[in-house]
């Protein structure tokens, strides 16, 4: 019987981010994925985006699908959500692999991230990406996705969602995967968190930046298969 593997998408993304990866991993795992609240056409949460909301999304999905315990692969925001979930429901998590997850939300780096979330500038400077967001989230909602994401990032910069004690409390096996050229997640910040989580490994992905589609899919498939089946 194949073990379950839940794929969690990143900020501004949807479960469609994992179309190709899910197909490649299906021979070895029972693949699951969903859209976080307010993403990919899901209703917008009245309280905006938060990791408490995303944790409830994960719990609701597992409950609905009768999954008592799962492995989780989370990209970027999805990796942070996976670790947050593990601090709340440790009994429901077997192993976690994060890919290019940002842990340092200081005001300066947060300002750099939120500066890229202006819808009008996005249409002007990166129209292809803007069109992609319109298709993923809907013409009437993609700007709200940007706004909610900006608000969430600003909240992270003002208060710690996961602190050092939270990382130290995570009991499941974890690998933090990060590209050596990822200026968003940051290698140094991943190393710092790797040293805090008790049963944790660090996977530095060579010649790799932040976007998921820039990570060699063969490397993800090979590492995931070894890690989750070990």
Kinemage of the C-alpha trace (Angstrom):
@kinemage 1
@onewidth
@group {chain A} dominant
@subgroup {mainchain}
@vectorlist {calphas} color= white
{ca unk a 1} P 0.000 0.000 0.000
{ca unk a 2} L 1.392 3.392 -1.009
{ca unk a 3} L 1.895 5.956 1.734
{ca unk a 4} L 0.155 9.341 1.462
{ca unk a 5} L 2.120 12.392 0.355
{ca unk a 6} L 0.485 15.805 0.634
{ca unk a 7} L 1.813 18.554 -1.669
{ca unk a 8} L 1.381 22.129 -0.392
{ca unk a 9} L 1.720 25.017 -2.835
{ca unk a 10} L 3.451 28.353 -2.341
{ca unk a 11} L 2.254 31.948 -2.029
{ca unk a 12} L 0.319 33.236 -5.069
{ca unk a 13} L 0.195 29.614 -6.261
{ca unk a 14} L -2.308 26.778 -6.381
{ca unk a 15} L -2.284 23.005 -6.446
{ca unk a 16} L -1.667 23.255 -10.209
{ca unk a 17} L 1.963 24.110 -9.365
{ca unk a 18} L 2.448 20.399 -8.773
{ca unk a 19} L 0.813 18.969 -11.917
{ca unk a 20} L 3.986 17.497 -13.391
{ca unk a 21} L 5.555 16.574 -10.053
{ca unk a 22} L 2.413 14.822 -8.852
{ca unk a 23} L 2.326 12.658 -11.976
{ca unk a 24} L 5.985 11.709 -11.519
{ca unk a 25} L 5.537 10.814 -7.840
{ca unk a 26} L 2.274 8.870 -8.208
{ca unk a 27} L 3.955 5.492 -8.871
{ca unk a 28} L 5.495 5.589 -5.373
{ca unk a 29} L 2.993 7.566 -3.290
{ca unk a 30} L -0.694 8.210 -2.803
{ca unk a 31} L -0.582 11.858 -3.879
{ca unk a 32} L -2.840 14.482 -2.324
{ca unk a 33} L -3.031 18.224 -2.947
{ca unk a 34} L -5.502 21.053 -2.533
{ca unk a 35} L -5.771 24.828 -2.788
{ca unk a 36} L -5.318 26.829 0.387
{ca unk a 37} L -8.210 29.136 1.304
{ca unk a 38} L -8.440 32.067 -1.099
{ca unk a 39} L -6.250 30.380 -3.732
{ca unk a 40} L -7.140 28.724 -7.018
{ca unk a 41} L -10.799 29.727 -6.814
{ca unk a 42} L -11.345 28.735 -3.176
{ca unk a 43} L -13.427 31.205 -1.113
{ca unk a 44} L -11.544 34.077 0.456
{ca unk a 45} L -11.246 33.733 4.249
{ca unk a 46} L -13.006 36.582 6.021
{ca unk a 47} L -9.984 37.132 8.266
{ca unk a 48} L -7.485 37.169 5.397
{ca unk a 49} L -4.535 34.818 5.005
{ca unk a 50} L -2.790 33.372 8.038
{ca unk a 51} L -1.005 30.177 8.953
{ca unk a 52} L -3.727 29.400 11.481
{ca unk a 53} L -6.148 29.377 8.541
{ca unk a 54} L -3.800 27.284 6.390
{ca unk a 55} L -3.340 24.819 9.265
{ca unk a 56} L -7.122 24.436 9.467
{ca unk a 57} L -7.157 23.849 5.702
{ca unk a 58} L -4.671 20.989 6.085
{ca unk a 59} L -6.579 19.478 8.992
{ca unk a 60} L -9.894 19.723 7.138
{ca unk a 61} L -8.414 18.042 4.062
{ca unk a 62} L -6.930 15.171 6.065
{ca unk a 63} L -10.184 14.690 7.975
{ca unk a 64} L -12.315 14.777 4.827
{ca unk a 65} L -10.095 12.191 3.133
{ca unk a 66} L -9.743 9.938 6.200
{ca unk a 67} L -5.961 10.378 6.377
{ca unk a 68} L -4.743 9.816 9.918
{ca unk a 69} L -1.067 10.553 9.205
{ca unk a 70} L 0.775 11.887 6.168
{ca unk a 71} L 4.083 12.919 4.682
{ca unk a 72} L 4.179 16.521 3.475
{ca unk a 73} L 6.171 18.238 0.745
{ca unk a 74} L 5.716 22.000 0.911
{ca unk a 75} L 7.089 24.599 -1.448
{ca unk a 76} L 7.885 28.074 -0.060
{ca unk a 77} L 4.796 29.162 1.917
{ca unk a 78} L 3.608 25.559 1.803
{ca unk a 79} L 6.725 24.463 3.661
{ca unk a 80} L 6.117 27.023 6.401
{ca unk a 81} L 2.500 25.870 6.627
{ca unk a 82} L 3.656 22.249 6.951
{ca unk a 83} L 5.950 23.069 9.872
{ca unk a 84} L 3.257 25.188 11.502
{ca unk a 85} L 0.829 22.269 11.162
{ca unk a 86} L 3.393 19.921 12.726
{ca unk a 87} L 3.589 22.110 15.846
{ca unk a 88} L -0.201 21.910 16.256
{ca unk a 89} L -0.890 18.315 15.183
{ca unk a 90} L 2.349 16.327 15.544
{ca unk a 91} L 0.490 13.021 15.593
{ca unk a 92} L -0.727 13.620 12.031
{ca unk a 93} L 2.681 14.156 10.405
{ca unk a 94} L 5.215 11.481 9.478
{ca unk a 95} L 7.896 13.449 7.574
{ca unk a 96} L 8.204 16.931 6.079
{ca unk a 97} L 10.293 18.129 3.149
{ca unk a 98} L 10.334 21.871 2.547
{ca unk a 99} L 11.538 23.477 -0.670
{ca unk a 100} L 12.821 27.071 -0.648
{ca unk a 101} L 10.898 28.158 2.431
{ca unk a 102} L 11.517 31.651 3.797
{ca unk a 103} L 11.972 31.818 7.569
{ca unk a 104} L 13.290 35.341 8.132
{ca unk a 105} L 10.523 37.933 7.910
{ca unk a 106} L 12.428 40.993 9.082
{ca unk a 107} L 10.983 44.349 7.917
{ca unk a 108} L 13.655 44.945 5.256
{ca unk a 109} L 13.342 41.605 3.449
{ca unk a 110} L 9.557 41.702 3.832
{ca unk a 111} L 9.430 45.127 2.194
{ca unk a 112} L 11.348 43.729 -0.781
{ca unk a 113} L 8.829 40.898 -1.116
{ca unk a 114} L 5.705 43.040 -0.789
{ca unk a 115} L 7.036 45.610 -3.268
{ca unk a 116} L 6.548 42.996 -5.978
{ca unk a 117} L 2.855 42.490 -5.162
{ca unk a 118} L 1.472 45.650 -6.765
{ca unk a 119} L -1.050 44.493 -9.369
{ca unk a 120} L -0.726 47.467 -11.719
{ca unk a 121} L 3.073 47.318 -11.750
{ca unk a 122} L 2.866 43.588 -12.308
{ca unk a 123} L 0.643 44.061 -15.365
{ca unk a 124} L 3.089 46.627 -16.721
{ca unk a 125} L 6.394 44.863 -15.999
{ca unk a 126} L 5.558 41.132 -15.983
{ca unk a 127} L 2.278 40.784 -17.894
{ca unk a 128} L 2.840 37.082 -18.476
{ca unk a 129} L 2.963 36.387 -14.749
{ca unk a 130} L -0.064 38.628 -14.169
{ca unk a 131} L -2.013 36.643 -16.762
{ca unk a 132} L -0.951 33.425 -15.062
{ca unk a 133} L -2.343 34.683 -11.742
{ca unk a 134} L -5.589 35.710 -13.424
{ca unk a 135} L -5.983 32.201 -14.809
{ca unk a 136} L -5.109 30.496 -11.504
{ca unk a 137} L -7.275 32.591 -9.213
{ca unk a 138} L -9.878 34.210 -11.467
{ca unk a 139} L -10.212 37.677 -12.974
{ca unk a 140} L -12.268 38.900 -10.032
{ca unk a 141} L -9.985 37.534 -7.307
{ca unk a 142} L -6.328 37.647 -8.370
{ca unk a 143} L -5.807 41.183 -7.062
{ca unk a 144} L -7.305 40.157 -3.726
{ca unk a 145} L -4.839 37.260 -3.608
{ca unk a 146} L -2.010 39.785 -3.983
{ca unk a 147} L -3.470 42.072 -1.320
{ca unk a 148} L -4.078 39.264 1.169
{ca unk a 149} L -0.579 37.905 0.608
{ca unk a 150} L 0.916 41.350 1.226
{ca unk a 151} L -1.070 41.686 4.458
{ca unk a 152} L 0.069 38.244 5.614
{ca unk a 153} L 3.718 39.031 4.911
{ca unk a 154} L 3.479 42.316 6.783
{ca unk a 155} L 1.918 40.504 9.734
{ca unk a 156} L 4.797 38.022 9.733
{ca unk a 157} L 7.262 40.907 9.926
{ca unk a 158} L 5.503 42.339 12.988
{ca unk a 159} L 5.100 39.176 15.018
{ca unk a 160} L 6.727 35.755 15.099
{ca unk a 161} L 4.466 32.954 13.902
{ca unk a 162} L 7.043 30.215 14.442
{ca unk a 163} L 9.692 30.949 17.044
{ca unk a 164} L 12.777 29.029 18.085
{ca unk a 165} L 10.843 27.046 20.698
{ca unk a 166} L 8.310 26.032 18.051
{ca unk a 167} L 11.028 24.670 15.789
{ca unk a 168} L 12.593 22.823 18.718
{ca unk a 169} L 9.223 21.195 19.480
{ca unk a 170} L 8.812 19.584 16.040
{ca unk a 171} L 9.106 15.851 16.591
{ca unk a 172} L 8.821 14.437 13.082
{ca unk a 173} L 11.683 13.916 10.658
{ca unk a 174} L 12.308 17.030 8.551
{ca unk a 175} L 14.460 18.021 5.602
{ca unk a 176} L 14.866 21.672 4.689
{ca unk a 177} L 15.640 21.930 0.980
{ca unk a 178} L 16.971 25.258 -0.283
{ca unk a 179} L 18.612 26.462 -3.466
{ca unk a 180} L 22.124 27.791 -3.071
{ca unk a 181} L 21.114 30.838 -5.145
{ca unk a 182} L 17.747 31.415 -3.499
{ca unk a 183} L 17.838 35.021 -2.323
{ca unk a 184} L 14.231 34.858 -1.107
{ca unk a 185} L 14.438 31.898 1.270
{ca unk a 186} L 18.111 32.407 2.068
{ca unk a 187} L 20.590 29.626 2.724
{ca unk a 188} L 21.792 31.127 6.017
{ca unk a 189} L 18.244 31.362 7.393
{ca unk a 190} L 17.517 27.751 6.448
{ca unk a 191} L 20.735 26.659 8.156
{ca unk a 192} L 19.694 28.488 11.331
{ca unk a 193} L 16.317 26.716 11.454
{ca unk a 194} L 17.886 23.377 10.499
{ca unk a 195} L 19.997 23.597 13.667
{ca unk a 196} L 16.874 24.140 15.791
{ca unk a 197} L 14.688 21.247 14.599
{ca unk a 198} L 15.775 18.098 16.482
{ca unk a 199} L 15.473 15.491 13.708
{ca unk a 200} L 16.373 17.602 10.704
{ca unk a 201} L 18.541 17.381 7.601
{ca unk a 202} L 19.634 20.130 5.234
{ca unk a 203} L 19.506 19.667 1.465
{ca unk a 204} L 21.319 22.398 -0.446
{ca unk a 205} L 20.238 22.303 -4.089
{ca unk a 206} L 23.083 23.450 -6.364
{ca unk a 207} L 22.744 26.245 -8.920
{ca unk a 208} L 19.113 26.871 -7.941
{ca unk a 209} L 17.044 29.990 -7.256
{ca unk a 210} L 13.629 30.408 -5.649
{ca unk a 211} L 10.923 29.592 -8.258
{ca unk a 212} L 9.641 26.029 -8.151
{ca unk a 213} L 9.966 25.643 -11.897
{ca unk a 214} L 13.673 26.470 -11.617
{ca unk a 215} L 14.341 23.487 -9.344
{ca unk a 216} L 15.401 20.429 -11.332
{ca unk a 217} L 12.326 18.160 -11.132
{ca unk a 218} L 14.452 15.027 -11.385
{ca unk a 219} L 16.305 16.095 -8.234
{ca unk a 220} L 13.044 16.694 -6.368
{ca unk a 221} L 11.672 13.325 -7.441
{ca unk a 222} L 14.844 11.445 -6.516
{ca unk a 223} L 15.292 13.131 -3.135
{ca unk a 224} L 11.579 12.908 -2.237
{ca unk a 225} L 11.425 9.226 -3.072
{ca unk a 226} L 14.474 8.431 -0.939
{ca unk a 227} L 13.415 10.608 1.952
{ca unk a 228} L 9.782 9.595 2.261
{ca unk a 229} L 10.325 5.889 1.569
{ca unk a 230} L 13.325 5.474 3.894
